Each structure stands twice: as C-alpha cells, then as structure tokens.
C-alpha cells in the first residue's frame, strides 16, 4: 500500500501541474469577473466567442468542414450566427464522436500542442473519448473552481476525498483498506465498488483520519455511504465544508440524508468530459448553466429548439 500511495502521489503531482498550472489562475480570474456581469455583457461575450469558435471549426476541424458544407452552410453563414440561431447548425450525433474522435481535432492545434485523451463516465448511456490540450483542461477546472467549488464556499485545492470509478484493490479482493492517499493533492481516493454494510467502518475510519474538508465524487455512492453510516450508528468526527457531487442526479432526499449524516451540504454538479457544458448549484439550491464555458441548447426529440 505504501508503494501505491507513493506512486499515486507522484502521479498526483504531475496531474496537479496539468490542471492547475499554466493559465489556470487567469482562467479563474475570468470566470470570477464574469460572475458579476450583466445579462447584456454576458450575451455580447458569448455571441462573440460562439462566432470565433465556429469560424475556427469551419477552418480547421475536418468533421465540421465536411458536415457543414454538406448541409449547405458557407463561411459567411458561420460568421453571422448568434446563440438564437444555433438551430441553423446540424446537430452532431454522439455516434459520430464515438466513431472517430480524431476527426474533431483542429489541424492547427494538433500540429502545435500535446493532446490529452479523456473518457466520459457514460452517465448518459454510452461513454465517449474527448481530446483536448492541457489549457483546455485547465479552463474546465477553472470553471469548476469558481462555479462549483467556489459557489459551495470551498476550493478544489482544499484537502478532499473522492469516491470514484478507479479500482483501488484488484477485482475479487475484498480486503481493506479500500482507499489510497494522494499526498500531492491532499486527496484520499475511495473505491466506489466496495461500499457495503460489511466494509463501511473502514470508510468512516479513513475519513476521520484524513479529515478531507471537501467530499467529491459519485452522488449515489455518497448517499449509500450516508445511509449505511446511519443504519450502523456510525458518524464523522468532524464537519466537512461541502460535498460537491456529480455523475448522477442528486435528489432532495439524498441531500437531506447526506447533510444529516455526513454533516455537510451537498451541491450538485453536472459537467461533461467533452468540455461543452457545465451546470452547477448556487447557494439557493438552483442549477445554473455557465454560458461563458459552454452554450446549452435545449431541444426536443427531433432536434428542434424547445
């Protein structure tokens, strides 16, 4: 276990630089500034950014060049599109991204930058592979730092726990401990696969030992953790600042139980590894999409705006 913790900490050191280095602070400052903008300022900004990225896609991205030209769109059409006119663009089916993710990479970016590949959780049905640069990733984390962790009154840099989908112990082995520690990021990582009535005391003992102030990861795993703690009369010996939970819907009964047992408020976060949308919960309990990160269009079954 000590050797795994060492390896994870070294990995965490590189991961921390990839996510929080470079232009991260600049991106954070930008999202914080735009939190205070008027509707008109945000509308002007997002329209301008939309046209910029659409021109870039038309010029450099093989998939969009082919698809939009086939749909009869010209460069002048792309230059004039606003958010209200998104329906003029054909919808990209998920199967196209799954079939050939490299067709979505801009030629001028691929030639100049190291590309990173990330895989979605598949919470909407089927997982996809998304390709981006380190700065793209930093922008995503900066948006989460301001709109997810910041709105929850904490920071992604604070000591945190994570219940996620990585195997902590090999399949078929059910011997504790079911966590590993990433010292570089002060993160204790728990297995989502071993939460059970028999194992729950090992989870609460690790939480009480490391005292992570931010709980992150799968929403239903934290709900199950809280339910089992309540059933066995176990409890945390400290109060975390917040729980920022994702990958599954966080319902009111789940929030209520988590607050009572885990002694902290749970905030819902919906993100996408494709870096196209982010919806986060404010202090009033409402979910808000961040248009300066990604524009969200609600459509019906046939793709028409609704």
C-alpha positions as CSV (number, residue, x, y, z in Angstrom):
1,X,0.0,0.0,0.0
2,X,2.8,2.5,0.8
3,X,4.3,1.9,-2.6
4,X,0.9,2.5,-4.3
5,X,0.5,5.7,-2.2
6,X,3.9,6.9,-3.4
7,X,3.1,6.2,-7.0
8,X,-0.3,7.9,-6.7
9,X,1.3,10.9,-5.1
10,X,3.9,11.2,-7.9
11,X,1.0,10.9,-10.4
12,X,-0.9,13.5,-8.4
13,X,2.0,15.9,-8.6
14,X,2.0,15.7,-12.4
15,X,-1.8,15.8,-12.5
16,X,-1.8,18.9,-10.3
17,X,0.6,20.7,-12.7
18,X,-1.5,19.7,-15.7
19,X,-4.7,21.0,-14.2
20,X,-3.6,23.9,-12.0
21,X,-0.5,25.2,-13.9
22,X,-0.2,27.4,-17.0
23,X,-3.1,29.8,-17.4
24,X,-5.2,28.3,-14.7
25,X,-5.2,31.4,-12.5
26,X,-6.0,33.6,-15.5
27,X,-9.0,31.5,-16.3
28,X,-10.2,31.6,-12.7
29,X,-10.0,35.4,-12.7
30,X,-12.0,35.5,-15.9
31,X,-14.8,33.3,-14.6
32,X,-15.0,35.3,-11.3
33,X,-15.2,38.6,-13.2
34,X,-18.0,37.3,-15.4
35,X,-19.9,36.2,-12.3
36,X,-20.7,39.9,-11.8
37,X,-21.6,40.8,-15.4
38,X,-25.0,42.0,-16.6
39,X,-27.1,39.9,-18.9
40,X,-26.2,42.2,-21.8
41,X,-22.5,41.9,-21.1
42,X,-22.7,38.1,-21.0
43,X,-24.8,37.9,-24.1
44,X,-22.3,40.0,-26.1
45,X,-19.4,37.9,-24.8
46,X,-20.9,34.6,-25.6
47,X,-22.1,35.7,-29.1
48,X,-18.6,36.8,-29.9
49,X,-17.0,33.6,-28.5
50,X,-19.5,31.5,-30.4
51,X,-18.7,33.1,-33.7
52,X,-15.0,32.8,-33.0
53,X,-15.1,29.1,-32.3
54,X,-17.4,28.4,-35.2
55,X,-15.1,30.1,-37.6
56,X,-12.2,28.1,-36.2
57,X,-14.2,24.8,-36.5
58,X,-15.0,25.7,-40.2
59,X,-11.4,26.5,-41.0
60,X,-9.6,23.7,-39.1
61,X,-11.8,20.8,-37.9
62,X,-12.3,18.1,-40.6
63,X,-15.6,16.9,-39.2
64,X,-17.3,20.3,-39.2
65,X,-15.9,21.3,-42.5
66,X,-17.4,18.2,-44.1
67,X,-20.7,18.2,-42.2
68,X,-21.5,21.9,-42.6
69,X,-20.5,22.1,-46.2
70,X,-22.7,19.1,-46.9
71,X,-25.6,20.9,-45.1
72,X,-25.1,23.9,-47.5
73,X,-23.5,26.3,-44.9
74,X,-20.9,28.8,-46.0
75,X,-18.2,30.7,-44.2
76,X,-20.4,33.9,-44.3
77,X,-23.3,31.9,-42.7
78,X,-21.0,30.8,-39.9
79,X,-19.7,34.4,-39.3
80,X,-23.2,35.7,-38.7
81,X,-24.7,33.1,-36.4
82,X,-25.8,34.1,-32.9
83,X,-26.9,32.0,-30.0
84,X,-30.5,32.4,-31.0
85,X,-29.7,30.9,-34.4
86,X,-28.0,27.7,-33.3
87,X,-30.7,25.7,-34.9
88,X,-29.2,26.5,-38.3
89,X,-26.3,24.2,-37.5
90,X,-26.9,20.4,-37.8
91,X,-26.7,18.5,-34.5
92,X,-23.7,16.3,-34.0
93,X,-24.8,12.8,-33.1
94,X,-23.0,11.1,-30.3
95,X,-22.3,8.2,-32.5
96,X,-20.1,10.4,-34.8
97,X,-17.9,11.4,-31.9
98,X,-17.7,7.8,-30.7
99,X,-16.8,6.5,-34.2
100,X,-14.0,9.0,-34.9
101,X,-12.9,11.4,-32.2
102,X,-9.8,12.4,-34.1
103,X,-12.0,14.0,-36.8
104,X,-12.9,16.6,-34.2
105,X,-9.3,17.8,-33.6
106,X,-8.3,21.0,-35.3
107,X,-5.4,20.6,-37.6
108,X,-3.5,23.7,-36.4
109,X,-3.9,22.6,-32.8
110,X,-2.8,19.0,-33.4
111,X,0.4,20.2,-35.0
112,X,1.4,22.6,-32.2
113,X,0.2,21.0,-28.9
114,X,0.4,17.8,-26.9
115,X,-3.1,16.3,-27.0
116,X,-4.8,14.6,-24.0
117,X,-7.5,12.0,-24.1
118,X,-10.2,11.7,-21.6
119,X,-13.1,9.3,-21.3
120,X,-16.6,10.2,-20.1
121,X,-18.3,8.3,-17.3
122,X,-21.1,7.2,-19.6
123,X,-23.8,8.6,-17.2
124,X,-26.0,9.4,-20.2
125,X,-25.8,6.0,-21.7
126,X,-22.6,5.5,-23.7
127,X,-19.1,6.7,-22.9
128,X,-17.1,8.9,-25.4
129,X,-13.5,9.9,-25.8
130,X,-12.7,13.6,-25.8
131,X,-9.4,15.1,-27.0
132,X,-8.1,18.4,-25.7
133,X,-5.0,20.3,-24.7
134,X,-3.7,21.0,-21.2
135,X,-5.0,24.5,-21.4
136,X,-8.5,23.3,-22.4
137,X,-8.4,21.1,-19.3
138,X,-7.3,24.0,-17.1
139,X,-10.1,26.1,-18.3
140,X,-12.6,23.3,-17.4
141,X,-11.1,23.0,-13.9
142,X,-11.1,26.8,-13.5
143,X,-14.8,26.9,-14.3
144,X,-15.4,24.3,-11.7
145,X,-13.2,26.1,-9.2
146,X,-15.3,29.2,-9.5
147,X,-18.8,27.9,-10.2
148,X,-18.8,24.5,-8.4
149,X,-16.4,24.7,-5.5
150,X,-16.4,28.4,-5.2
151,X,-20.2,28.6,-5.1
152,X,-20.1,25.9,-2.4
153,X,-17.8,28.0,-0.4
154,X,-14.7,26.0,-0.8
155,X,-11.9,25.2,-3.3
156,X,-10.6,22.3,-5.4
157,X,-7.2,22.9,-3.8
158,X,-8.6,22.1,-0.3
159,X,-8.0,18.6,1.2
160,X,-10.6,16.4,-0.4
161,X,-11.9,12.9,-0.7
162,X,-13.0,11.2,-3.9
163,X,-15.3,8.3,-4.4
164,X,-14.8,7.3,-8.0
165,X,-14.6,4.6,-10.6
166,X,-11.0,3.6,-10.3
167,X,-10.2,0.2,-8.9
168,X,-8.4,0.7,-5.6
169,X,-7.9,-3.0,-5.0
170,X,-7.9,-5.8,-7.7
171,X,-11.1,-7.3,-8.7
172,X,-12.2,-10.3,-6.5
173,X,-10.3,-8.9,-3.5
174,X,-12.4,-7.5,-0.7
175,X,-9.7,-6.9,1.9
176,X,-9.3,-3.4,3.4
177,X,-8.2,-0.7,3.1
178,X,-10.4,0.5,0.2
179,X,-8.6,3.8,-0.2
180,X,-5.3,5.3,-1.2
181,X,-3.8,8.7,-0.4
182,X,-2.5,11.2,-3.0
183,X,-0.3,13.4,-0.8
184,X,0.5,15.9,-3.6
185,X,-3.1,17.0,-3.8
186,X,-4.1,16.0,-0.2
187,X,-6.7,13.7,-1.7
188,X,-7.9,10.4,-0.3
189,X,-9.4,8.3,-3.1
190,X,-12.0,5.7,-2.2
191,X,-13.3,2.7,-4.2
192,X,-16.9,3.0,-5.2
193,X,-17.1,-0.8,-5.7
194,X,-16.6,-1.9,-2.1
195,X,-19.2,0.3,-0.2
196,X,-21.2,-2.2,1.8
197,X,-22.5,-2.9,5.3
198,X,-19.5,-5.1,6.0
199,X,-16.9,-2.6,4.8
200,X,-18.5,0.7,5.9
201,X,-16.5,1.1,9.0
202,X,-13.2,1.2,7.0
203,X,-14.6,4.1,5.0
204,X,-15.6,6.2,8.1
205,X,-12.3,5.4,9.8
206,X,-10.3,6.7,6.8
207,X,-12.5,9.8,6.6
208,X,-12.0,10.6,10.3
209,X,-8.2,10.0,10.0
210,X,-7.6,12.3,6.9
211,X,-10.5,14.7,7.6
212,X,-11.0,15.9,4.0
213,X,-12.9,19.2,4.0
214,X,-14.4,18.6,0.6
215,X,-16.2,15.4,-0.4
216,X,-16.3,14.8,-4.1
217,X,-17.3,12.0,-6.5
218,X,-20.4,9.9,-7.3
219,X,-23.6,11.2,-5.8
220,X,-25.2,7.9,-5.2
221,X,-22.0,6.5,-3.6
222,X,-22.1,9.3,-1.0
223,X,-25.8,8.7,-0.4
224,X,-25.2,4.9,0.1
225,X,-22.3,5.8,2.4
226,X,-24.5,8.1,4.5
227,X,-27.3,5.5,4.6
228,X,-25.1,2.8,5.8
229,X,-23.5,5.0,8.4
230,X,-26.9,5.9,9.8
231,X,-28.0,2.3,9.8
232,X,-25.0,1.3,11.9
233,X,-24.9,4.3,14.2
234,X,-21.6,5.5,12.8
235,X,-20.6,9.1,12.3
236,X,-17.9,11.5,11.2
237,X,-15.9,13.1,14.0
238,X,-15.5,16.4,12.1
239,X,-17.6,18.6,9.8
240,X,-16.6,18.9,6.1
241,X,-17.0,22.3,4.4
242,X,-19.1,20.9,1.5
243,X,-19.8,17.9,-0.7
244,X,-19.6,18.6,-4.5
245,X,-21.1,15.6,-6.2
246,X,-21.6,14.6,-9.8
247,X,-22.2,11.7,-12.3
248,X,-25.7,11.0,-11.0
249,X,-28.8,13.0,-10.2
250,X,-28.7,14.4,-6.6
251,X,-32.3,14.4,-5.3
252,X,-33.7,16.2,-2.3
253,X,-34.0,13.0,-0.1
254,X,-30.3,12.3,-0.9
255,X,-29.3,15.8,0.0
256,X,-31.2,15.6,3.3
257,X,-29.6,12.4,4.4
258,X,-26.1,13.5,3.4
259,X,-26.5,16.7,5.3
260,X,-27.7,14.9,8.4
261,X,-25.2,12.1,8.5
262,X,-22.1,13.5,6.7
263,X,-22.6,16.9,8.4
264,X,-22.3,19.0,5.3
265,X,-24.4,20.4,2.5
266,X,-24.3,18.5,-0.8
267,X,-24.0,20.6,-4.0
268,X,-24.9,19.1,-7.4
269,X,-22.6,19.4,-10.4
270,X,-23.2,18.4,-14.0
271,X,-20.2,18.5,-16.2
272,X,-19.1,16.7,-19.4
273,X,-15.7,15.4,-20.3
274,X,-16.3,16.8,-23.8
275,X,-15.8,20.3,-22.2
276,X,-19.1,21.5,-23.7
277,X,-21.4,22.2,-20.8
278,X,-21.2,22.9,-17.0
279,X,-24.2,23.2,-14.7
280,X,-23.6,23.9,-11.0
281,X,-25.7,24.6,-7.9
282,X,-25.8,28.0,-6.3
283,X,-26.5,28.8,-2.6
284,X,-30.2,28.9,-3.3
285,X,-30.2,25.3,-4.5
286,X,-30.8,26.1,-8.2
287,X,-28.7,24.7,-11.0
288,X,-27.2,27.2,-13.4
289,X,-25.5,26.5,-16.8
290,X,-22.4,28.6,-17.4
291,X,-22.8,30.1,-20.9
292,X,-19.2,31.5,-20.8
293,X,-18.0,28.0,-20.6
294,X,-20.4,26.2,-23.0
295,X,-23.7,27.2,-24.5
296,X,-26.6,24.9,-23.6
297,X,-29.4,24.4,-26.1
298,X,-32.5,22.5,-25.1
299,X,-34.0,20.6,-28.0
300,X,-36.9,18.1,-28.5
301,X,-36.7,14.5,-29.8
302,X,-36.3,15.7,-33.4
303,X,-33.7,18.3,-32.6
304,X,-35.9,21.3,-32.7
305,X,-35.4,24.1,-30.0
306,X,-38.0,23.9,-27.2
